[in-house]
Amino acid sequence: MASELPNRFLTPEDLVEMFELPSVETVYQWRRKHTGPRGFRVGRHLRFDPSDVRAWVDSRTGEAA
């Protein structure tokens, strides 16, 4: 993942591209299982705050170390 995240809210498709995930369904599974970055709804659209994604990545890399 690039060190600089976009200065906008991220879509599930953005996460698929950034993490090279198999499909957007993986992002929705993370959400259902409460294992992925914190997301929120804007109407019917799911969005992610880049700072929450960064915090999630940092917490995951801390677990692996």
Predicted model as a PDB file, atoms N, CA, C, CB and O in Angstrom, pLDDT in the B-factor column:
MODEL        1                                                                  
ATOM      1  N   MET A   1       0.853  -1.184   0.000  1.00 54.00           N  
ATOM      2  CA  MET A   1       0.000   0.000   0.000  1.00 54.00           C  
ATOM      3  C   MET A   1       0.891   1.236   0.000  1.00 54.00           C  
ATOM      4  CB  MET A   1      -0.966   0.004   1.229  1.00 54.00           C  
ATOM      5  O   MET A   1       1.926   1.280   0.666  1.00 54.00           O  
ATOM      6  N   ALA A   2       0.475   2.215  -0.745  1.00 49.00           N  
ATOM      7  CA  ALA A   2       1.239   3.462  -0.811  1.00 49.00           C  
ATOM      8  C   ALA A   2       1.219   4.157   0.542  1.00 49.00           C  
ATOM      9  CB  ALA A   2       0.674   4.395  -1.904  1.00 49.00           C  
ATOM     10  O   ALA A   2       0.251   4.042   1.295  1.00 49.00           O  
ATOM     11  N   SER A   3       2.291   4.879   0.845  1.00 58.00           N  
ATOM     12  CA  SER A   3       2.363   5.565   2.132  1.00 58.00           C  
ATOM     13  C   SER A   3       1.372   6.717   2.211  1.00 58.00           C  
ATOM     14  CB  SER A   3       3.772   6.078   2.376  1.00 58.00           C  
ATOM     15  O   SER A   3       0.918   7.072   3.298  1.00 58.00           O  
ATOM     16  N   GLU A   4       1.035   7.305   1.064  1.00 74.00           N  
ATOM     17  CA  GLU A   4       0.070   8.398   1.041  1.00 74.00           C  
ATOM     18  C   GLU A   4      -1.278   7.892   0.563  1.00 74.00           C  
ATOM     19  CB  GLU A   4       0.562   9.543   0.144  1.00 74.00           C  
ATOM     20  O   GLU A   4      -1.399   7.356  -0.538  1.00 74.00           O  
ATOM     21  N   LEU A   5      -2.274   8.064   1.386  1.00 78.00           N  
ATOM     22  CA  LEU A   5      -3.634   7.711   1.005  1.00 78.00           C  
ATOM     23  C   LEU A   5      -4.308   8.935   0.400  1.00 78.00           C  
ATOM     24  CB  LEU A   5      -4.438   7.179   2.225  1.00 78.00           C  
ATOM     25  O   LEU A   5      -3.919  10.066   0.694  1.00 78.00           O  
ATOM     26  N   PRO A   6      -5.311   8.720  -0.439  1.00 80.00           N  
ATOM     27  CA  PRO A   6      -6.013   9.859  -1.034  1.00 80.00           C  
ATOM     28  C   PRO A   6      -6.635  10.753   0.036  1.00 80.00           C  
ATOM     29  CB  PRO A   6      -7.095   9.370  -1.996  1.00 80.00           C  
ATOM     30  O   PRO A   6      -6.947  10.301   1.137  1.00 80.00           O  
ATOM     31  N   ASN A   7      -6.807  12.012  -0.304  1.00 85.00           N  
ATOM     32  CA  ASN A   7      -7.412  12.982   0.613  1.00 85.00           C  
ATOM     33  C   ASN A   7      -8.922  13.022   0.375  1.00 85.00           C  
ATOM     34  CB  ASN A   7      -6.784  14.402   0.423  1.00 85.00           C  
ATOM     35  O   ASN A   7      -9.493  14.088   0.144  1.00 85.00           O  
ATOM     36  N   ARG A   8      -9.553  11.868   0.432  1.00 93.00           N  
ATOM     37  CA  ARG A   8     -11.007  11.740   0.272  1.00 93.00           C  
ATOM     38  C   ARG A   8     -11.424  10.438   0.935  1.00 93.00           C  
ATOM     39  CB  ARG A   8     -11.437  11.771  -1.250  1.00 93.00           C  
ATOM     40  O   ARG A   8     -10.579   9.601   1.254  1.00 93.00           O  
ATOM     41  N   PHE A   9     -12.710  10.267   1.142  1.00 96.00           N  
ATOM     42  CA  PHE A   9     -13.189   9.013   1.692  1.00 96.00           C  
ATOM     43  C   PHE A   9     -13.025   7.918   0.633  1.00 96.00           C  
ATOM     44  CB  PHE A   9     -14.676   9.136   2.152  1.00 96.00           C  
ATOM     45  O   PHE A   9     -13.232   8.145  -0.559  1.00 96.00           O  
ATOM     46  N   LEU A  10     -12.653   6.738   1.098  1.00 97.00           N  
ATOM     47  CA  LEU A  10     -12.367   5.624   0.206  1.00 97.00           C  
ATOM     48  C   LEU A  10     -13.590   4.741   0.005  1.00 97.00           C  
ATOM     49  CB  LEU A  10     -11.214   4.798   0.750  1.00 97.00           C  
ATOM     50  O   LEU A  10     -14.427   4.607   0.898  1.00 97.00           O  
ATOM     51  N   THR A  11     -13.685   4.148  -1.167  1.00 97.00           N  
ATOM     52  CA  THR A  11     -14.765   3.222  -1.480  1.00 97.00           C  
ATOM     53  C   THR A  11     -14.267   1.791  -1.272  1.00 97.00           C  
ATOM     54  CB  THR A  11     -15.275   3.429  -2.940  1.00 97.00           C  
ATOM     55  O   THR A  11     -13.062   1.565  -1.161  1.00 97.00           O  
ATOM     56  N   PRO A  12     -15.185   0.828  -1.219  1.00 97.00           N  
ATOM     57  CA  PRO A  12     -14.735  -0.574  -1.162  1.00 97.00           C  
ATOM     58  C   PRO A  12     -13.852  -0.931  -2.354  1.00 97.00           C  
ATOM     59  CB  PRO A  12     -15.942  -1.518  -1.114  1.00 97.00           C  
ATOM     60  O   PRO A  12     -12.906  -1.705  -2.214  1.00 97.00           O  
ATOM     61  N   GLU A  13     -14.153  -0.374  -3.519  1.00 97.00           N  
ATOM     62  CA  GLU A  13     -13.347  -0.633  -4.704  1.00 97.00           C  
ATOM     63  C   GLU A  13     -11.923  -0.101  -4.531  1.00 97.00           C  
ATOM     64  CB  GLU A  13     -14.001  -0.004  -5.935  1.00 97.00           C  
ATOM     65  O   GLU A  13     -10.968  -0.705  -5.021  1.00 97.00           O  
ATOM     66  N   ASP A  14     -11.782   1.033  -3.833  1.00 96.00           N  
ATOM     67  CA  ASP A  14     -10.442   1.563  -3.546  1.00 96.00           C  
ATOM     68  C   ASP A  14      -9.651   0.565  -2.705  1.00 96.00           C  
ATOM     69  CB  ASP A  14     -10.536   2.927  -2.815  1.00 96.00           C  
ATOM     70  O   ASP A  14      -8.465   0.344  -2.953  1.00 96.00           O  
ATOM     71  N   LEU A  15     -10.304  -0.036  -1.709  1.00 97.00           N  
ATOM     72  CA  LEU A  15      -9.608  -1.001  -0.856  1.00 97.00           C  
ATOM     73  C   LEU A  15      -9.217  -2.242  -1.648  1.00 97.00           C  
ATOM     74  CB  LEU A  15     -10.487  -1.393   0.341  1.00 97.00           C  
ATOM     75  O   LEU A  15      -8.136  -2.795  -1.443  1.00 97.00           O  
ATOM     76  N   VAL A  16     -10.090  -2.684  -2.551  1.00 97.00           N  
ATOM     77  CA  VAL A  16      -9.771  -3.833  -3.394  1.00 97.00           C  
ATOM     78  C   VAL A  16      -8.508  -3.551  -4.199  1.00 97.00           C  
ATOM     79  CB  VAL A  16     -10.949  -4.167  -4.335  1.00 97.00           C  
ATOM     80  O   VAL A  16      -7.627  -4.404  -4.308  1.00 97.00           O  
ATOM     81  N   GLU A  17      -8.430  -2.359  -4.758  1.00 96.00           N  
ATOM     82  CA  GLU A  17      -7.260  -1.992  -5.559  1.00 96.00           C  
ATOM     83  C   GLU A  17      -6.010  -1.845  -4.690  1.00 96.00           C  
ATOM     84  CB  GLU A  17      -7.526  -0.686  -6.316  1.00 96.00           C  
ATOM     85  O   GLU A  17      -4.946  -2.349  -5.050  1.00 96.00           O  
ATOM     86  N   MET A  18      -6.128  -1.163  -3.554  1.00 94.00           N  
ATOM     87  CA  MET A  18      -4.961  -0.919  -2.697  1.00 94.00           C  
ATOM     88  C   MET A  18      -4.366  -2.200  -2.134  1.00 94.00           C  
ATOM     89  CB  MET A  18      -5.338  -0.003  -1.561  1.00 94.00           C  
ATOM     90  O   MET A  18      -3.146  -2.353  -2.077  1.00 94.00           O  
ATOM     91  N   PHE A  19      -5.241  -3.131  -1.714  1.00 95.00           N  
ATOM     92  CA  PHE A  19      -4.776  -4.351  -1.065  1.00 95.00           C  
ATOM     93  C   PHE A  19      -4.748  -5.557  -2.004  1.00 95.00           C  
ATOM     94  CB  PHE A  19      -5.651  -4.657   0.119  1.00 95.00           C  
ATOM     95  O   PHE A  19      -4.460  -6.676  -1.580  1.00 95.00           O  
ATOM     96  N   GLU A  20      -5.049  -5.320  -3.287  1.00 97.00           N  
ATOM     97  CA  GLU A  20      -5.065  -6.391  -4.290  1.00 97.00           C  
ATOM     98  C   GLU A  20      -5.928  -7.559  -3.828  1.00 97.00           C  
ATOM     99  CB  GLU A  20      -3.636  -6.876  -4.580  1.00 97.00           C  
ATOM    100  O   GLU A  20      -5.503  -8.714  -3.855  1.00 97.00           O  
ATOM    101  N   LEU A  21      -7.144  -7.237  -3.407  1.00 97.00           N  
ATOM    102  CA  LEU A  21      -8.085  -8.239  -2.923  1.00 97.00           C  
ATOM    103  C   LEU A  21      -8.770  -8.925  -4.101  1.00 97.00           C  
ATOM    104  CB  LEU A  21      -9.132  -7.598  -1.987  1.00 97.00           C  
ATOM    105  O   LEU A  21      -8.837  -8.359  -5.192  1.00 97.00           O  
ATOM    106  N   PRO A  22      -9.275 -10.134  -3.892  1.00 97.00           N  
ATOM    107  CA  PRO A  22      -9.923 -10.852  -4.989  1.00 97.00           C  
ATOM    108  C   PRO A  22     -11.201 -10.178  -5.484  1.00 97.00           C  
ATOM    109  CB  PRO A  22     -10.237 -12.254  -4.556  1.00 97.00           C  
ATOM    110  O   PRO A  22     -11.490 -10.203  -6.680  1.00 97.00           O  
ATOM    111  N   SER A  23     -11.966  -9.578  -4.574  1.00 97.00           N  
ATOM    112  CA  SER A  23     -13.209  -8.922  -4.981  1.00 97.00           C  
ATOM    113  C   SER A  23     -13.692  -7.992  -3.878  1.00 97.00           C  
ATOM    114  CB  SER A  23     -14.297  -9.967  -5.319  1.00 97.00           C  
ATOM    115  O   SER A  23     -13.192  -8.020  -2.754  1.00 97.00           O  
ATOM    116  N   VAL A  24     -14.662  -7.177  -4.221  1.00 97.00           N  
ATOM    117  CA  VAL A  24     -15.247  -6.252  -3.254  1.00 97.00           C  
ATOM    118  C   VAL A  24     -15.982  -7.032  -2.153  1.00 97.00           C  
ATOM    119  CB  VAL A  24     -16.216  -5.265  -3.963  1.00 97.00           C  
ATOM    120  O   VAL A  24     -16.174  -6.515  -1.053  1.00 97.00           O  
ATOM    121  N   GLU A  25     -16.383  -8.247  -2.440  1.00 98.00           N  
ATOM    122  CA  GLU A  25     -17.059  -9.069  -1.429  1.00 98.00           C  
ATOM    123  C   GLU A  25     -16.156  -9.300  -0.216  1.00 98.00           C  
ATOM    124  CB  GLU A  25     -17.485 -10.421  -2.035  1.00 98.00           C  
ATOM    125  O   GLU A  25     -16.655  -9.440   0.900  1.00 98.00           O  
ATOM    126  N   THR A  26     -14.857  -9.341  -0.414  1.00 97.00           N  
ATOM    127  CA  THR A  26     -13.923  -9.486   0.700  1.00 97.00           C  
ATOM    128  C   THR A  26     -14.067  -8.322   1.676  1.00 97.00           C  
ATOM    129  CB  THR A  26     -12.477  -9.573   0.185  1.00 97.00           C  
ATOM    130  O   THR A  26     -14.057  -8.526   2.890  1.00 97.00           O  
ATOM    131  N   VAL A  27     -14.200  -7.119   1.160  1.00 97.00           N  
ATOM    132  CA  VAL A  27     -14.374  -5.934   2.009  1.00 97.00           C  
ATOM    133  C   VAL A  27     -15.666  -6.046   2.809  1.00 97.00           C  
ATOM    134  CB  VAL A  27     -14.382  -4.643   1.154  1.00 97.00           C  
ATOM    135  O   VAL A  27     -15.689  -5.731   3.999  1.00 97.00           O  
ATOM    136  N   TYR A  28     -16.737  -6.492   2.165  1.00 97.00           N  
ATOM    137  CA  TYR A  28     -18.015  -6.640   2.866  1.00 97.00           C  
ATOM    138  C   TYR A  28     -17.956  -7.767   3.900  1.00 97.00           C  
ATOM    139  CB  TYR A  28     -19.144  -6.910   1.860  1.00 97.00           C  
ATOM    140  O   TYR A  28     -18.608  -7.676   4.940  1.00 97.00           O  
ATOM    141  N   GLN A  29     -17.188  -8.821   3.635  1.00 97.00           N  
ATOM    142  CA  GLN A  29     -17.006  -9.885   4.628  1.00 97.00           C  
ATOM    143  C   GLN A  29     -16.257  -9.351   5.836  1.00 97.00           C  
ATOM    144  CB  GLN A  29     -16.249 -11.083   4.018  1.00 97.00           C  
ATOM    145  O   GLN A  29     -16.616  -9.657   6.973  1.00 97.00           O  
ATOM    146  N   TRP A  30     -15.214  -8.549   5.602  1.00 97.00           N  
ATOM    147  CA  TRP A  30     -14.495  -7.932   6.716  1.00 97.00           C  
ATOM    148  C   TRP A  30     -15.465  -7.132   7.577  1.00 97.00           C  
ATOM    149  CB  TRP A  30     -13.352  -7.025   6.200  1.00 97.00           C  
ATOM    150  O   TRP A  30     -15.413  -7.186   8.806  1.00 97.00           O  
ATOM    151  N   ARG A  31     -16.341  -6.396   6.924  1.00 95.00           N  
ATOM    152  CA  ARG A  31     -17.294  -5.558   7.655  1.00 95.00           C  
ATOM    153  C   ARG A  31     -18.235  -6.417   8.501  1.00 95.00           C  
ATOM    154  CB  ARG A  31     -18.106  -4.686   6.677  1.00 95.00           C  
ATOM    155  O   ARG A  31     -18.480  -6.115   9.669  1.00 95.00           O  
ATOM    156  N   ARG A  32     -18.759  -7.488   7.904  1.00 96.00           N  
ATOM    157  CA  ARG A  32     -19.668  -8.374   8.639  1.00 96.00           C  
ATOM    158  C   ARG A  32     -18.976  -9.043   9.823  1.00 96.00           C  
ATOM    159  CB  ARG A  32     -20.234  -9.438   7.704  1.00 96.00           C  
ATOM    160  O   ARG A  32     -19.587  -9.243  10.873  1.00 96.00           O  
ATOM    161  N   LYS A  33     -17.699  -9.389   9.651  1.00 97.00           N  
ATOM    162  CA  LYS A  33     -16.947 -10.083  10.700  1.00 97.00           C  
ATOM    163  C   LYS A  33     -16.234  -9.127  11.655  1.00 97.00           C  
ATOM    164  CB  LYS A  33     -15.935 -11.012  10.071  1.00 97.00           C  
ATOM    165  O   LYS A  33     -15.600  -9.564  12.616  1.00 97.00           O  
ATOM    166  N   HIS A  34     -16.336  -7.818  11.392  1.00 96.00           N  
ATOM    167  CA  HIS A  34     -15.673  -6.792  12.216  1.00 96.00           C  
ATOM    168  C   HIS A  34     -14.163  -7.010  12.270  1.00 96.00           C  
ATOM    169  CB  HIS A  34     -16.250  -6.796  13.643  1.00 96.00           C  
ATOM    170  O   HIS A  34     -13.546  -6.866  13.325  1.00 96.00           O  
ATOM    171  N   THR A  35     -13.572  -7.358  11.129  1.00 96.00           N  
ATOM    172  CA  THR A  35     -12.132  -7.583  11.085  1.00 96.00           C  
ATOM    173  C   THR A  35     -11.394  -6.556  10.226  1.00 96.00           C  
ATOM    174  CB  THR A  35     -11.853  -8.967  10.567  1.00 96.00           C  
ATOM    175  O   THR A  35     -10.167  -6.478  10.286  1.00 96.00           O  
ATOM    176  N   GLY A  36     -12.103  -5.784   9.445  1.00 96.00           N  
ATOM    177  CA  GLY A  36     -11.476  -4.818   8.547  1.00 96.00           C  
ATOM    178  C   GLY A  36     -11.464  -3.420   9.133  1.00 96.00           C  
ATOM    179  O   GLY A  36     -11.808  -3.219  10.297  1.00 96.00           O  
ATOM    180  N   PRO A  37     -11.066  -2.458   8.320  1.00 97.00           N  
ATOM    181  CA  PRO A  37     -11.063  -1.063   8.787  1.00 97.00           C  
ATOM    182  C   PRO A  37     -12.492  -0.586   9.039  1.00 97.00           C  
ATOM    183  CB  PRO A  37     -10.363  -0.139   7.755  1.00 97.00           C  
ATOM    184  O   PRO A  37     -13.446  -1.069   8.429  1.00 97.00           O  
ATOM    185  N   ARG A  38     -12.608   0.361   9.940  1.00 96.00           N  
ATOM    186  CA  ARG A  38     -13.916   0.906  10.289  1.00 96.00           C  
ATOM    187  C   ARG A  38     -14.481   1.671   9.093  1.00 96.00           C  
ATOM    188  CB  ARG A  38     -13.820   1.828  11.538  1.00 96.00           C  
ATOM    189  O   ARG A  38     -13.807   2.522   8.513  1.00 96.00           O  
ATOM    190  N   GLY A  39     -15.708   1.360   8.738  1.00 96.00           N  
ATOM    191  CA  GLY A  39     -16.373   2.033   7.634  1.00 96.00           C  
ATOM    192  C   GLY A  39     -17.666   2.678   8.104  1.00 96.00           C  
ATOM    193  O   GLY A  39     -18.100   2.468   9.236  1.00 96.00           O  
ATOM    194  N   PHE A  40     -18.264   3.448   7.243  1.00 96.00           N  
ATOM    195  CA  PHE A  40     -19.540   4.089   7.568  1.00 96.00           C  
ATOM    196  C   PHE A  40     -20.357   4.220   6.296  1.00 96.00           C  
ATOM    197  CB  PHE A  40     -19.323   5.481   8.233  1.00 96.00           C  
ATOM    198  O   PHE A  40     -19.826   4.183   5.186  1.00 96.00           O  
ATOM    199  N   ARG A  41     -21.646   4.374   6.481  1.00 96.00           N  
ATOM    200  CA  ARG A  41     -22.571   4.485   5.360  1.00 96.00           C  
ATOM    201  C   ARG A  41     -22.884   5.944   5.067  1.00 96.00           C  
ATOM    202  CB  ARG A  41     -23.861   3.713   5.648  1.00 96.00           C  
ATOM    203  O   ARG A  41     -23.081   6.748   5.977  1.00 96.00           O  
ATOM    204  N   VAL A  42     -22.926   6.268   3.785  1.00 95.00           N  
ATOM    205  CA  VAL A  42     -23.437   7.545   3.302  1.00 95.00           C  
ATOM    206  C   VAL A  42     -24.600   7.145   2.402  1.00 95.00           C  
ATOM    207  CB  VAL A  42     -22.316   8.427   2.529  1.00 95.00           C  
ATOM    208  O   VAL A  42     -24.419   6.795   1.236  1.00 95.00           O  
ATOM    209  N   GLY A  43     -25.792   7.207   2.976  1.00 96.00           N  
ATOM    210  CA  GLY A  43     -26.938   6.638   2.264  1.00 96.00           C  
ATOM    211  C   GLY A  43     -26.738   5.143   2.171  1.00 96.00           C  
ATOM    212  O   GLY A  43     -26.593   4.464   3.187  1.00 96.00           O  
ATOM    213  N   ARG A  44     -26.730   4.629   0.955  1.00 96.00           N  
ATOM    214  CA  ARG A  44     -26.516   3.186   0.793  1.00 96.00           C  
ATOM    215  C   ARG A  44     -25.082   2.850   0.413  1.00 96.00           C  
ATOM    216  CB  ARG A  44     -27.457   2.636  -0.258  1.00 96.00           C  
ATOM    217  O   ARG A  44     -24.766   1.691   0.144  1.00 96.00           O  
ATOM    218  N   HIS A  45     -24.218   3.847   0.388  1.00 96.00           N  
ATOM    219  CA  HIS A  45     -22.825   3.662  -0.023  1.00 96.00           C  
ATOM    220  C   HIS A  45     -21.905   3.525   1.179  1.00 96.00           C  
ATOM    221  CB  HIS A  45     -22.369   4.828  -0.896  1.00 96.00           C  
ATOM    222  O   HIS A  45     -22.018   4.273   2.151  1.00 96.00           O  
ATOM    223  N   LEU A  46     -20.995   2.565   1.104  1.00 97.00           N  
ATOM    224  CA  LEU A  46     -20.016   2.332   2.161  1.00 97.00           C  
ATOM    225  C   LEU A  46     -18.768   3.152   1.862  1.00 97.00           C  
ATOM    226  CB  LEU A  46     -19.670   0.817   2.284  1.00 97.00           C  
ATOM    227  O   LEU A  46     -18.270   3.158   0.736  1.00 97.00           O  
ATOM    228  N   ARG A  47     -18.270   3.846   2.883  1.00 97.00           N  
ATOM    229  CA  ARG A  47     -17.062   4.654   2.730  1.00 97.00           C  
ATOM    230  C   ARG A  47     -16.124   4.404   3.903  1.00 97.00           C  
ATOM    231  CB  ARG A  47     -17.413   6.157   2.627  1.00 97.00           C  
ATOM    232  O   ARG A  47     -16.548   3.964   4.972  1.00 97.00           O  
ATOM    233  N   PHE A  48     -14.844   4.692   3.687  1.00 97.00           N  
ATOM    234  CA  PHE A  48     -13.814   4.506   4.698  1.00 97.00           C  
ATOM    235  C   PHE A  48     -12.994   5.777   4.807  1.00 97.00           C  
ATOM    236  CB  PHE A  48     -12.913   3.295   4.363  1.00 97.00           C  
ATOM    237  O   PHE A  48     -12.603   6.365   3.798  1.00 97.00           O  
ATOM    238  N   ASP A  49     -12.736   6.196   6.033  1.00 97.00           N  
ATOM    239  CA  ASP A  49     -11.870   7.350   6.274  1.00 97.00           C  
ATOM    240  C   ASP A  49     -10.430   6.873   6.119  1.00 97.00           C  
ATOM    241  CB  ASP A  49     -12.120   7.984   7.706  1.00 97.00           C  
ATOM    242  O   ASP A  49     -10.052   5.870   6.724  1.00 97.00           O  
ATOM    243  N   PRO A  50      -9.618   7.566   5.321  1.00 96.00           N  
ATOM    244  CA  PRO A  50      -8.227   7.128   5.130  1.00 96.00           C  
ATOM    245  C   PRO A  50      -7.456   6.974   6.440  1.00 96.00           C  
ATOM    246  CB  PRO A  50      -7.503   8.111   4.241  1.00 96.00           C  
ATOM    247  O   PRO A  50      -6.611   6.085   6.552  1.00 96.00           O  
ATOM    248  N   SER A  51      -7.730   7.817   7.425  1.00 95.00           N  
ATOM    249  CA  SER A  51      -7.013   7.688   8.703  1.00 95.00           C  
ATOM    250  C   SER A  51      -7.410   6.402   9.431  1.00 95.00           C  
ATOM    251  CB  SER A  51      -7.295   8.909   9.601  1.00 95.00           C  
ATOM    252  O   SER A  51      -6.581   5.806  10.120  1.00 95.00           O  
ATOM    253  N   ASP A  52      -8.671   5.964   9.288  1.00 96.00           N  
ATOM    254  CA  ASP A  52      -9.092   4.690   9.878  1.00 96.00           C  
ATOM    255  C   ASP A  52      -8.435   3.512   9.168  1.00 96.00           C  
ATOM    256  CB  ASP A  52     -10.619   4.552   9.821  1.00 96.00           C  
ATOM    257  O   ASP A  52      -8.064   2.525   9.802  1.00 96.00           O  
ATOM    258  N   VAL A  53      -8.292   3.620   7.851  1.00 96.00           N  
ATOM    259  CA  VAL A  53      -7.622   2.564   7.089  1.00 96.00           C  
ATOM    260  C   VAL A  53      -6.160   2.480   7.512  1.00 96.00           C  
ATOM    261  CB  VAL A  53      -7.735   2.822   5.561  1.00 96.00           C  
ATOM    262  O   VAL A  53      -5.630   1.387   7.712  1.00 96.00           O  
ATOM    263  N   ARG A  54      -5.508   3.633   7.648  1.00 94.00           N  
ATOM    264  CA  ARG A  54      -4.101   3.657   8.080  1.00 94.00           C  
ATOM    265  C   ARG A  54      -3.958   3.052   9.474  1.00 94.00           C  
ATOM    266  CB  ARG A  54      -3.551   5.105   8.068  1.00 94.00           C  
ATOM    267  O   ARG A  54      -3.047   2.260   9.713  1.00 94.00           O  
ATOM    268  N   ALA A  55      -4.849   3.419  10.397  1.00 95.00           N  
ATOM    269  CA  ALA A  55      -4.797   2.872  11.759  1.00 95.00           C  
ATOM    270  C   ALA A  55      -4.995   1.359  11.739  1.00 95.00           C  
ATOM    271  CB  ALA A  55      -5.867   3.537  12.654  1.00 95.00           C  
ATOM    272  O   ALA A  55      -4.338   0.634  12.487  1.00 95.00           O  
ATOM    273  N   TRP A  56      -5.894   0.884  10.891  1.00 96.00           N  
ATOM    274  CA  TRP A  56      -6.144  -0.555  10.779  1.00 96.00           C  
ATOM    275  C   TRP A  56      -4.899  -1.265  10.249  1.00 96.00           C  
ATOM    276  CB  TRP A  56      -7.358  -0.831   9.855  1.00 96.00           C  
ATOM    277  O   TRP A  56      -4.510  -2.308  10.773  1.00 96.00           O  
ATOM    278  N   VAL A  57      -4.278  -0.706   9.219  1.00 94.00           N  
ATOM    279  CA  VAL A  57      -3.054  -1.300   8.667  1.00 94.00           C  
ATOM    280  C   VAL A  57      -1.963  -1.322   9.727  1.00 94.00           C  
ATOM    281  CB  VAL A  57      -2.575  -0.519   7.418  1.00 94.00           C  
ATOM    282  O   VAL A  57      -1.276  -2.330   9.890  1.00 94.00           O  
ATOM    283  N   ASP A  58      -1.799  -0.214  10.449  1.00 93.00           N  
ATOM    284  CA  ASP A  58      -0.785  -0.150  11.487  1.00 93.00           C  
ATOM    285  C   ASP A  58      -1.039  -1.184  12.576  1.00 93.00           C  
ATOM    286  CB  ASP A  58      -0.738   1.243  12.090  1.00 93.00           C  
ATOM    287  O   ASP A  58      -0.097  -1.796  13.079  1.00 93.00           O  
ATOM    288  N   SER A  59      -2.298  -1.387  12.945  1.00 94.00           N  
ATOM    289  CA  SER A  59      -2.609  -2.379  13.978  1.00 94.00           C  
ATOM    290  C   SER A  59      -2.342  -3.795  13.467  1.00 94.00           C  
ATOM    291  CB  SER A  59      -4.079  -2.245  14.429  1.00 94.00           C  
ATOM    292  O   SER A  59      -1.916  -4.661  14.231  1.00 94.00           O  
ATOM    293  N   ARG A  60      -2.590  -4.031  12.178  1.00 89.00           N  
ATOM    294  CA  ARG A  60      -2.340  -5.344  11.598  1.00 89.00           C  
ATOM    295  C   ARG A  60      -0.845  -5.628  11.485  1.00 89.00           C  
ATOM    296  CB  ARG A  60      -2.997  -5.448  10.228  1.00 89.00           C  
ATOM    297  O   ARG A  60      -0.405  -6.750  11.734  1.00 89.00           O  
ATOM    298  N   THR A  61      -0.076  -4.633  11.116  1.00 87.00           N  
ATOM    299  CA  THR A  61       1.372  -4.850  10.995  1.00 87.00           C  
ATOM    300  C   THR A  61       1.999  -4.999  12.377  1.00 87.00           C  
ATOM    301  CB  THR A  61       2.042  -3.682  10.226  1.00 87.00           C  
ATOM    302  O   THR A  61       3.013  -5.680  12.527  1.00 87.00           O  
ATOM    303  N   GLY A  62       1.407  -4.373  13.378  1.00 79.00           N  
ATOM    304  CA  GLY A  62       1.889  -4.545  14.749  1.00 79.00           C  
ATOM    305  C   GLY A  62       1.660  -5.953  15.258  1.00 79.00           C  
ATOM    306  O   GLY A  62       2.480  -6.483  16.008  1.00 79.00           O  
ATOM    307  N   GLU A  63       0.534  -6.579  14.851  1.00 70.00           N  
ATOM    308  CA  GLU A  63       0.235  -7.948  15.260  1.00 70.00           C  
ATOM    309  C   GLU A  63       1.191  -8.933  14.615  1.00 70.00           C  
ATOM    310  CB  GLU A  63      -1.200  -8.309  14.907  1.00 70.00           C  
ATOM    311  O   GLU A  63       1.548  -9.945  15.219  1.00 70.00           O  
ATOM    312  N   ALA A  64       1.608  -8.643  13.391  1.00 63.00           N  
ATOM    313  CA  ALA A  64       2.477  -9.564  12.666  1.00 63.00           C  
ATOM    314  C   ALA A  64       3.918  -9.518  13.157  1.00 63.00           C  
ATOM    315  CB  ALA A  64       2.436  -9.256  11.192  1.00 63.00           C  
ATOM    316  O   ALA A  64       4.672 -10.475  12.980  1.00 63.00           O  
ATOM    317  N   ALA A  65       4.292  -8.419  13.765  1.00 57.00           N  
ATOM    318  CA  ALA A  65       5.692  -8.250  14.196  1.00 57.00           C  
ATOM    319  C   ALA A  65       6.002  -9.008  15.467  1.00 57.00           C  
ATOM    320  CB  ALA A  65       6.005  -6.786  14.402  1.00 57.00           C  
ATOM    321  O   ALA A  65       7.133  -8.965  15.951  1.00 57.00           O  
TER     322      ALA A  65                                                      
ENDMDL                                                                          
END                                                                             
